[in-house]
Amino acid sequence: MTITGTYIKYYKVCHRKTWLFHHKIEMEHTSELVAEGSFIGEKSYPQRAERYREILLDGSRIDFYDPYDKVVHEIKKSDKLEHSHVAQVQFYLYLLRKNGIEGATGLIEYPKLRQTQTVRLEEEDVSLVEAWVQDIERIVNSEQCPERITKSKCRSCSYFDFCYAAEEVL
């Protein structure tokens, strides 16, 4: 089984979403918010394709990597789930380190907010990332889908209709 940045991002938001994604129950294609995020990612920095590289590393696709400055660039629509964005970039930095690329950093870019956030992988973060991977493997290998969470963020999740079918709206 290959854990990717998407698994990490989903894991930090909702274990149920992680399990559903792993079991090929994907709802992103029905979400206007996901489509908007993809559009922002594709159109915000059109010059990137010339300068930066997309790399595939241990099954994870890093969309924009600057090999000269060793910077992973991750574009996000909103900072609402910032902790999951940071975890995703830390995972990419972990993969780079694991593959012999030392000293890389990450930059999360929020074009609509005109903000950026630098991400580093400190020594103590390595064991955290490894623990996330182990917990994700435990979750997705379970025969039971985790219980849904009830948070306000659920309303904007692409899995909302799946989780709350035949339920009253939050």
C-alpha positions in Angstrom: 0.0 0.0 0.0 1.3 3.4 -0.9 0.4 6.4 1.3 0.3 9.7 -0.6 0.0 13.3 0.3 -3.8 13.1 -0.3 -4.0 10.4 2.4 -2.2 12.7 4.8 -4.3 15.7 4.0 -7.6 13.7 4.5 -6.3 11.9 7.6 -5.7 15.3 9.3 -9.2 16.4 8.5 -11.3 13.2 8.9 -10.5 9.5 9.4 -13.8 8.5 7.7 -12.8 10.5 4.6 -9.5 8.7 4.6 -11.1 5.3 4.7 -13.7 6.1 2.0 -11.0 7.5 -0.3 -8.9 4.4 0.2 -11.8 2.2 -0.6 -12.4 4.0 -3.9 -15.5 5.9 -2.7 -14.5 9.3 -4.2 -16.8 12.3 -4.2 -14.5 15.1 -5.3 -15.8 15.0 -8.8 -19.2 16.1 -7.6 -17.9 19.1 -5.5 -17.9 22.7 -6.9 -15.5 23.7 -4.1 -13.0 21.0 -5.2 -13.4 22.2 -8.8 -12.8 25.8 -7.7 -9.7 24.8 -5.8 -8.3 22.9 -8.8 -9.0 25.9 -11.0 -7.1 28.2 -8.7 -4.2 25.7 -8.6 -4.0 25.5 -12.3 -4.5 29.2 -13.2 -2.8 31.1 -10.3 0.8 30.8 -11.5 0.8 30.0 -15.2 4.6 30.6 -15.5 5.3 27.7 -13.1 5.3 25.0 -15.7 8.4 26.4 -17.3 10.5 26.8 -14.1 9.3 24.1 -11.7 9.0 20.4 -12.0 6.2 17.9 -11.2 7.8 14.9 -9.6 6.5 11.5 -8.6 8.1 10.2 -5.4 7.1 7.0 -3.8 3.6 7.2 -5.3 3.0 10.9 -4.4 2.8 13.5 -7.0 4.3 16.9 -6.0 2.9 19.4 -8.5 5.5 22.1 -8.2 9.0 21.4 -7.0 11.8 23.9 -7.5 14.9 21.7 -7.7 17.3 24.6 -7.6 16.1 26.1 -4.3 14.7 22.8 -3.0 11.2 24.2 -2.4 7.9 22.3 -2.6 5.1 24.7 -3.6 1.6 23.8 -2.7 -1.3 26.0 -3.8 -4.5 26.0 -1.7 -7.8 27.9 -2.1 -8.3 28.7 1.6 -6.4 28.5 4.9 -9.4 26.9 6.7 -7.8 23.5 6.9 -4.3 24.9 7.3 -3.1 22.1 9.7 -3.9 19.5 7.0 -2.0 21.6 4.4 1.0 21.8 6.6 0.9 18.0 7.3 0.7 17.3 3.6 3.8 19.5 2.8 5.7 18.0 5.7 4.9 14.5 4.2 6.4 15.7 0.9 9.5 17.0 2.7 9.7 13.6 4.5 9.6 11.8 1.1 12.3 14.0 -0.3 14.5 13.4 2.7 13.9 9.7 2.5 15.0 9.8 -1.1 18.2 11.6 -0.3 17.2 15.2 -0.8 18.2 17.0 2.4 17.3 20.6 3.3 14.2 21.0 1.3 11.5 23.4 2.5 7.8 23.9 1.6 5.8 26.9 0.7 2.0 26.9 1.0 0.5 29.6 -1.2 -3.0 31.0 -0.8 -3.4 33.1 -3.9 -6.9 34.4 -3.1 -5.7 35.5 0.3 -2.3 36.7 -1.0 -0.6 34.8 1.8 2.2 32.3 2.0 3.3 30.0 4.7 6.8 28.4 5.0 6.9 24.7 6.1 9.9 22.9 7.4 10.4 19.3 8.5 12.2 19.4 11.8 13.8 16.3 13.2 11.0 15.7 15.7 8.5 15.9 12.8 9.9 12.8 11.2 8.5 10.5 13.9 5.2 12.3 13.7 4.9 11.7 10.0 5.8 8.1 10.4 3.1 7.8 13.1 0.6 9.3 10.7 1.5 6.8 8.1 1.1 3.9 10.5 -2.3 5.2 11.8 -3.5 5.7 8.2 -2.6 2.1 7.4 -4.5 0.9 10.5 -7.6 3.0 9.5 -7.7 1.9 5.9 -7.1 -1.8 6.7 -10.0 -1.8 9.1 -13.1 -3.6 7.8 -15.3 -0.9 9.4 -15.6 2.6 8.1 -14.9 5.1 10.9 -17.9 6.9 12.4 -18.6 10.3 11.0 -17.6 13.4 12.8 -20.0 16.2 13.3 -18.2 19.4 12.7 -19.1 22.6 10.9 -16.4 21.9 8.3 -18.5 18.9 7.2 -20.9 21.1 5.3 -18.2 22.0 2.8 -16.8 18.5 2.4 -17.3 16.6 -0.9 -18.4 13.6 1.2 -21.2 15.5 3.1 -24.0 14.0 1.1 -22.6 10.5 1.6 -22.1 10.9 5.4 -25.4 12.7 6.0 -27.8 10.9 3.6 -31.2 10.6 5.2 -30.2 12.9 8.1 -31.2 16.3 9.0 -28.8 19.0 7.9 -26.4 20.2 10.6 
